[in-house]
Amino acid sequence: MADPPVTGLVGRHVLFLHAHPDDETIATGGTIARLVDAGTTVSVLTATRGECGDTAPGSAPDDTTAAQLVELRLAELSGALAELGVQQHFWLGTPPARAAGVAVRRYHDSGMQWGPDGWAIPADDVPDTALSLADPAEVTADVLALIRVTGPELVVSYDARGGYGHPDHVSLHRAGRAAAALAGIGFAECLPGPPGDDGGGEVVAVHVATHRDRVVRALRWYRTQLLSVADDHLVHVGGQRQELPTVEYYRIR
């Protein structure tokens, strides 16, 4: 049986903003695949190269350098985006996702650790070049520059808590929402699960069960970042098991 039509995430062109390679597939992969199949142009902006992510055992040689690991992760991202059918990919800080008149900038992964309340908090050794330490106005200007060049009608990124608290997710939520407002276009938050009744805004449920095979294939590209991927769940490098959803939820702001 076909999934119900996608309603609420409207536009001929939708731009997804994500912080690290694999986020686009884990958080929004089913929706991306559905929109592509419906004829929507889908673009993805990735903010960092995931430099601080843990590496799955056996996924890279023991003598792999940090630079070589980044290259592996870029290849993984490219493969995953192709599986999902993404037509355009951009890096934050690199034109066209860079404000005019300023030098190209590479935003780095901020890293994270788990806080006592179970939410992610910044790592102890956050690099000075980290996304979470960047001037919010600079990040917003970069996102706005991309919007003005590519012309999406809707921007999708994280909710205000970044899904599970990751500081890079939170930074990108703020920049994405601010840039969309300045551009006069819609902004939608991807939610970590079914929402409560107190968040405001229209909630959109995108049914993705019939696109699960595509999502699984995309996830399996991330060999350095995921321990395993099955038809109904994945296991992160840290051992956290995550069920693959049949519905992805969004809040329109």
Stockholm file with secondary structure:
# STOCKHOLM 1.0

chainA/1-253         MADPPVTGLVGRHVLFLHAHPDDETIATGGTIARLVDAGTTVSVLTATRGECGDTAPGSAPDDTTAAQLVELRLAELSGALAELGVQQHFWLGTPPARAAGVAVRRYHDSGMQWGPDGWAIPADDVPDTALSLADPAEVTADVLALIRVTGPELVVSYDARGGYGHPDHVSLHRAGRAAAALAGIGFAECLPGPPGDDGGGEVVAVHVATHRDRVVRALRWYRTQLLSVADDHLVHVGGQRQELPTVEYYRIR
#=GR chainA/1-253 SS CCCCCCCSSCCSEEEEEESSTTHHHHHHHHHHHHHHHTTCEEEEEECCCCTTCCCCTTSSCTTCCHHHHHHHHHHHHHHHHHHHTCCEEEETTSTTSSCTTSCCCCCBCCCCEECTTSSEECCTTCCTTBGGGSCHHHHHHHHHHHHHHHCCSEEEEECTTHHHHCHHHHHHHHHHHHHHHHHTCEEEEEESSSCCSSSCSEEEEEECGGGHHHHHHHHTTCTTTEEEECSSEEEETTSCEEECCSEEEEEEC
#=GC SS_cons         CCCCCCCSSCCSEEEEEESSTTHHHHHHHHHHHHHHHTTCEEEEEECCCCTTCCCCTTSSCTTCCHHHHHHHHHHHHHHHHHHHTCCEEEETTSTTSSCTTSCCCCCBCCCCEECTTSSEECCTTCCTTBGGGSCHHHHHHHHHHHHHHHCCSEEEEECTTHHHHCHHHHHHHHHHHHHHHHHTCEEEEEESSSCCSSSCSEEEEEECGGGHHHHHHHHTTCTTTEEEECSSEEEETTSCEEECCSEEEEEEC
//
